[in-house]
Amino acid sequence: SMSKFRNFFRCRRRRGSSKKDENNAENADKTENNDQESNKKNAVDPEVIPTPLAENENPTYFHVGRCAKECLLQGFKLGVWQLICSTLTKNGYLLSTFGEAYPDARDVFGGVEVFKELGNFTLSQSWLTPREFLTELTLHVDSSYGSIQTSVFTKDPITFQSKLKLGFDLSPIKVELVVPIYKEPLAMGYILATPVENCLVGYRTVYNLDEKAFDMHAFCLGYYNGKTEVGLKLENFKNLRGSIFQRINEHWAFAVKANLYSRENVKQVSVGGQYDFGDGTLVKVRLREDTRIGVVYQAEISKSLNVMYHLGFDLADPKGGAHKIGASLEFSC
């Protein structure tokens, strides 16, 4: 089914922003960055919000603390607007387009993707507005996969990169690796185990071939029983992050994320809650340590349309402080 593939197009969608852009975007979610592989020198493992698991699929390293990340991160970093459209043709081709303005209306980014399943193979071809062409060919065999990913930048000078991704799901152990082939500076991977029911323990590493040094050593511990979630991640023995998510009933839930320890004295705390109306509609509120407060409304208008709106302001100065408004529409047919 279409849900099993790893969408190369989507994982590359968020650009690495400049320092100026980060300031303009109120320094939102300092560790959030969906384009994890481009964040080569970040001392803190970027927050990756993983896609929902398919039936009988085991979690990944990034699913540790997933419920808290969805409650406190997803939607709170929308730009001015975001538009996503996907169409499945009669011939089985999945056509996707997206565009967004981030962090303001003058900075626009977008792309187009064609995706096709061919037996045990999947093929994806994408084009992004920074004049980048992406190709991914993946082979799925039972619970394992291997894919070759290439990236061509057509800016002057033209550059080419290639890497191999491998995944092995040998319950109760899951392993994913990224192996450089050509001009790809990072080798990375993780191993995740489920020693007992509802518990996860794992290790992740990133090695920089250009600098011939490790950029990342990270350990994780997670627990989730359907109502209560606890996540811990220790990165480079310098930063300890933790999160708690608790469902109170079928409608209400709350979450807390915090840096429990940082050698660089980075203080980050987010608390929030959500109310699920049960019909695909969700309202979330989040308060950060810098008094920034945000509200997200997301709803499933129909089977082919999902919407999300975000409003953010400074609780210490609601009138004179920075304000942020964002909207997202996702169409599928």
C-alpha positions as CSV (number, residue, x, y, z in Angstrom):
1,S,0.0,0.0,0.0
2,M,1.0,3.6,-0.4
3,S,1.3,4.1,3.3
4,K,4.4,1.9,3.6
5,F,6.8,4.0,1.5
6,R,9.2,6.5,3.0
7,N,8.5,9.7,1.2
8,F,11.8,11.3,0.2
9,F,10.0,14.4,-1.1
10,R,8.3,15.1,2.3
11,C,11.4,14.5,4.4
12,R,13.3,17.1,2.4
13,R,10.5,19.7,2.4
14,R,11.7,22.0,5.2
15,R,14.7,24.1,4.4
16,G,17.5,24.9,6.7
17,S,16.8,28.5,7.7
18,S,19.4,31.2,8.2
19,K,20.0,32.9,11.5
20,K,18.0,35.9,10.3
21,D,15.1,33.7,9.3
22,E,15.2,32.0,12.7
23,N,15.0,35.4,14.4
24,N,12.2,36.5,12.2
25,A,10.3,33.3,13.0
26,E,10.6,34.1,16.8
27,N,13.3,31.5,17.2
28,A,10.5,29.0,17.2
29,D,11.2,25.4,18.3
30,K,15.0,25.8,18.5
31,T,15.6,22.1,18.1
32,E,12.9,21.4,15.5
33,N,14.2,20.6,12.1
34,N,12.6,18.0,9.8
35,D,15.6,18.1,7.5
36,Q,17.7,16.2,10.0
37,E,20.5,15.1,7.6
38,S,21.5,18.7,6.6
39,N,22.0,19.8,10.2
40,K,25.6,18.6,10.3
41,K,27.0,20.6,13.2
42,N,24.0,20.8,15.5
43,A,25.0,19.7,18.9
44,V,21.4,18.8,19.8
45,D,19.7,16.0,17.9
46,P,16.9,17.8,15.9
47,E,13.3,17.0,16.7
48,V,11.9,14.8,14.0
49,I,8.1,14.2,14.0
50,P,7.8,10.8,12.4
51,T,4.9,9.7,10.3
52,P,2.2,7.4,11.9
53,L,3.2,3.7,12.0
54,A,1.6,1.4,9.5
55,E,-0.2,-1.8,10.7
56,N,2.3,-4.2,12.3
57,E,5.2,-1.8,11.7
58,N,7.6,-1.4,14.6
59,P,8.6,2.1,15.8
60,T,11.7,3.9,14.8
61,Y,14.2,5.8,17.0
62,F,12.3,9.0,16.3
63,H,9.0,7.6,17.6
64,V,10.4,7.9,21.2
65,G,8.4,10.8,22.6
66,R,6.2,11.0,19.4
67,C,2.9,11.9,21.2
68,A,4.6,14.8,23.1
69,K,6.2,16.1,19.9
70,E,2.9,16.0,18.0
71,C,1.2,17.9,20.9
72,L,3.9,20.5,21.4
73,L,5.6,20.9,18.0
74,Q,3.3,19.9,15.1
75,G,1.7,23.0,13.6
76,F,3.4,25.6,15.9
77,K,6.1,26.3,13.2
78,L,3.8,27.0,10.3
79,G,4.9,29.8,8.0
80,V,2.4,32.3,6.6
81,W,0.9,29.7,4.4
82,Q,1.4,26.1,3.3
83,L,-0.4,24.2,0.5
84,I,-0.1,20.5,-0.1
85,C,-1.9,18.5,-2.9
86,S,-1.7,14.8,-3.8
87,T,-3.4,12.8,-6.5
88,L,-3.5,9.1,-7.2
89,T,-4.0,8.4,-10.9
90,K,-5.8,5.4,-12.4
91,N,-2.4,4.1,-13.4
92,G,-1.1,4.1,-9.8
93,Y,1.1,7.2,-10.0
94,L,1.0,9.4,-6.9
95,L,1.5,13.0,-7.9
96,S,2.4,15.5,-5.1
97,T,2.9,19.2,-5.0
98,F,3.5,21.6,-2.2
99,G,4.4,25.2,-1.5
100,E,4.9,27.3,1.6
101,A,5.9,30.8,2.6
102,Y,8.3,30.6,5.6
103,P,9.1,32.5,7.7
104,D,7.3,35.3,5.9
105,A,5.3,35.8,2.7
106,R,8.3,36.9,0.7
107,D,10.3,33.6,1.2
108,V,8.5,30.9,-0.9
109,F,9.6,27.3,-1.3
110,G,8.0,24.4,-3.1
111,G,8.3,21.3,-5.2
112,V,6.7,18.5,-7.3
113,E,7.0,14.7,-6.9
114,V,6.0,11.7,-8.9
115,F,5.9,8.3,-7.0
116,K,5.2,4.8,-8.3
117,E,5.1,1.3,-6.8
118,L,6.5,-1.4,-9.1
119,G,6.0,-4.7,-7.3
120,N,8.5,-4.7,-4.4
121,F,10.1,-1.6,-5.8
122,T,9.1,2.1,-5.3
123,L,10.4,4.9,-7.4
124,S,10.3,8.6,-6.5
125,Q,11.3,11.6,-8.6
126,S,11.2,15.1,-7.1
127,W,12.0,18.7,-8.1
128,L,12.5,21.5,-5.5
129,T,12.6,25.2,-6.1
130,P,16.2,25.6,-5.1
131,R,16.9,23.8,-8.4
132,E,17.4,20.5,-6.8
133,F,16.4,17.1,-8.4
134,L,15.9,14.1,-6.1
135,T,15.6,10.5,-7.0
136,E,14.9,7.5,-4.7
137,L,14.7,3.8,-5.8
138,T,13.7,1.5,-3.0
139,L,13.4,-2.3,-2.7
140,H,11.2,-3.8,0.0
141,V,11.7,-7.4,1.0
142,D,9.5,-8.5,3.9
143,S,10.3,-6.2,6.8
144,S,13.6,-4.9,5.4
145,Y,14.3,-2.3,2.7
146,G,17.2,-0.8,0.8
147,S,17.1,2.5,-1.2
148,I,19.5,4.5,-3.3
149,Q,19.0,8.3,-3.1
150,T,20.6,10.8,-5.4
151,S,20.5,14.6,-5.3
152,V,21.5,16.9,-8.1
153,F,21.8,20.7,-7.6
154,T,21.7,22.5,-10.9
155,K,23.0,25.8,-9.5
156,D,26.5,26.9,-10.6
157,P,28.4,24.7,-10.0
158,I,26.4,21.6,-10.6
159,T,26.8,19.2,-7.7
160,F,25.8,15.5,-7.3
161,Q,25.3,13.5,-4.2
162,S,24.3,9.9,-3.6
163,K,23.7,7.6,-0.6
164,L,22.4,4.2,0.3
165,K,19.7,3.7,3.0
166,L,19.2,0.3,4.6
167,G,16.5,-0.8,7.1
168,F,16.1,-4.1,9.0
169,D,13.1,-4.8,11.2
170,L,14.1,-8.0,13.1
171,S,11.6,-7.8,16.0
172,P,12.4,-6.9,18.7
173,I,15.3,-5.0,17.1
174,K,15.1,-2.4,14.4
175,V,18.1,-1.0,12.5
176,E,18.4,1.8,9.9
177,L,21.6,3.0,8.3
178,V,22.6,5.7,5.9
179,V,25.8,4.8,3.9
180,P,27.5,7.5,1.8
181,I,28.2,6.6,-1.9
182,Y,29.4,9.9,-3.5
183,K,29.9,13.4,-2.0
184,E,27.7,12.6,0.9
185,P,29.5,13.8,4.1
186,L,27.5,11.9,6.8
187,A,27.2,8.3,7.7
188,M,24.5,7.6,10.3
189,G,22.3,5.0,11.8
190,Y,20.5,3.8,14.8
191,I,19.5,0.6,16.6
192,L,16.3,0.3,18.6
193,A,15.2,-2.6,20.7
194,T,12.0,-3.5,22.6
195,P,13.3,-5.4,25.6
196,V,9.9,-5.6,27.3
197,E,6.4,-4.7,26.2
198,N,5.8,-0.9,25.7
199,C,9.5,0.0,26.3
200,L,12.1,1.2,23.8
201,V,15.8,1.6,24.2
202,G,18.1,2.7,21.4
203,Y,21.4,4.3,20.2
204,R,22.0,6.6,17.3
205,T,25.2,7.9,15.8
206,V,26.4,10.3,13.1
207,Y,29.9,10.2,11.6
208,N,31.2,13.2,9.6
209,L,33.5,11.9,6.8
210,D,34.8,15.3,5.9
211,E,35.9,16.1,9.4
212,K,36.7,12.4,10.3
213,A,34.9,12.7,13.6
214,F,31.6,11.8,15.2
215,D,29.0,14.5,15.2
216,M,26.5,12.6,17.3
217,H,26.2,9.9,20.0
218,A,22.7,9.6,21.3
219,F,20.9,7.2,23.6
220,C,17.1,7.0,24.1
221,L,14.7,5.4,26.4
222,G,10.9,5.4,25.8
223,Y,7.7,4.1,27.3
224,Y,4.2,4.2,25.9
225,N,1.1,2.1,27.0
226,G,-1.5,3.9,24.9
227,K,-2.2,6.6,27.6
228,T,1.0,7.5,29.2
229,E,4.2,8.3,27.3
230,V,7.7,9.0,28.7
231,G,10.7,9.8,26.6
232,L,14.4,10.5,27.4
233,K,17.3,11.3,25.1
234,L,20.9,11.9,26.0
235,E,22.9,13.5,23.2
236,N,26.7,13.7,23.1
237,F,26.7,13.4,26.9
238,K,26.0,17.1,26.9
239,N,22.2,17.4,26.6
240,L,19.5,15.4,28.3
241,R,16.0,16.0,27.0
242,G,12.8,14.5,28.4
243,S,9.1,14.5,27.6
244,I,5.9,13.3,29.2
245,F,2.5,12.9,27.5
246,Q,-0.6,11.9,29.3
247,R,-4.1,11.2,28.0
248,I,-6.6,12.1,30.7
249,N,-9.6,10.7,28.8
250,E,-10.7,10.2,25.1
251,H,-10.8,14.0,24.7
252,W,-8.2,15.7,26.9
253,A,-4.4,15.2,27.0
254,F,-1.4,17.3,28.3
255,A,2.3,17.2,27.6
256,V,5.7,18.6,28.9
257,K,9.0,18.8,27.1
258,A,12.2,20.1,28.7
259,N,16.0,20.2,28.6
260,L,16.7,18.4,31.8
261,Y,20.4,19.0,31.5
262,S,22.6,21.1,29.1
263,R,26.3,21.6,29.4
264,E,25.8,24.8,27.3
265,N,23.1,25.9,29.8
266,V,20.4,25.9,27.1
267,K,17.0,26.1,28.8
268,Q,14.0,25.0,26.9
269,V,10.6,24.1,28.4
270,S,7.3,23.7,26.7
271,V,4.0,22.8,28.4
272,G,0.7,22.3,26.7
273,G,-2.5,20.5,26.2
274,Q,-5.0,19.4,23.6
275,Y,-8.7,18.6,23.2
276,D,-9.8,16.0,20.6
277,F,-13.3,16.5,19.4
278,G,-13.3,12.9,18.1
279,D,-14.2,13.8,14.5
280,G,-10.7,14.7,13.2
281,T,-10.7,18.1,14.9
282,L,-8.1,19.0,17.5
283,V,-7.2,22.2,19.4
284,K,-3.8,22.5,21.0
285,V,-2.3,25.2,23.2
286,R,1.4,25.5,24.1
287,L,3.4,27.8,26.4
288,R,7.2,28.1,26.2
289,E,9.8,29.2,28.7
290,D,10.2,32.6,26.9
291,T,6.4,33.3,27.5
292,R,5.6,32.6,23.8
293,I,2.1,31.0,23.6
294,G,0.6,29.4,20.6
295,V,-2.7,27.9,19.6
296,V,-3.2,25.4,16.8
297,Y,-6.5,24.3,15.3
298,Q,-6.5,21.3,13.0
299,A,-9.5,19.6,11.4
300,E,-10.4,17.0,8.8
301,I,-13.0,18.9,6.7
302,S,-13.5,15.9,4.5
303,K,-11.6,12.7,3.4
304,S,-9.8,14.9,0.8
305,L,-9.2,18.1,2.8
306,N,-7.3,18.7,6.0
307,V,-6.7,22.2,7.4
308,M,-4.5,23.6,10.2
309,Y,-4.3,27.1,11.6
310,H,-1.7,28.6,14.0
311,L,-1.7,31.8,16.1
312,G,1.2,32.8,18.2
313,F,2.0,35.8,20.4
314,D,4.0,36.9,23.5
315,L,2.1,36.3,26.6
316,A,4.2,38.9,28.5
317,D,3.3,41.5,25.9
318,P,0.2,40.4,23.9
319,K,-0.3,43.8,22.2
320,G,3.3,45.0,21.5
321,G,5.1,41.6,21.2
322,A,5.7,39.6,18.0
323,H,2.6,38.0,16.5
324,K,2.5,35.0,14.2
325,I,-0.3,33.6,12.0
326,G,-0.1,30.6,9.8
327,A,-2.5,28.4,7.7
328,S,-2.1,25.0,6.0
329,L,-4.3,23.2,3.6
330,E,-3.8,19.6,2.4
331,F,-5.8,18.2,-0.5
332,S,-5.8,14.6,-1.6
333,C,-7.9,12.9,-4.3
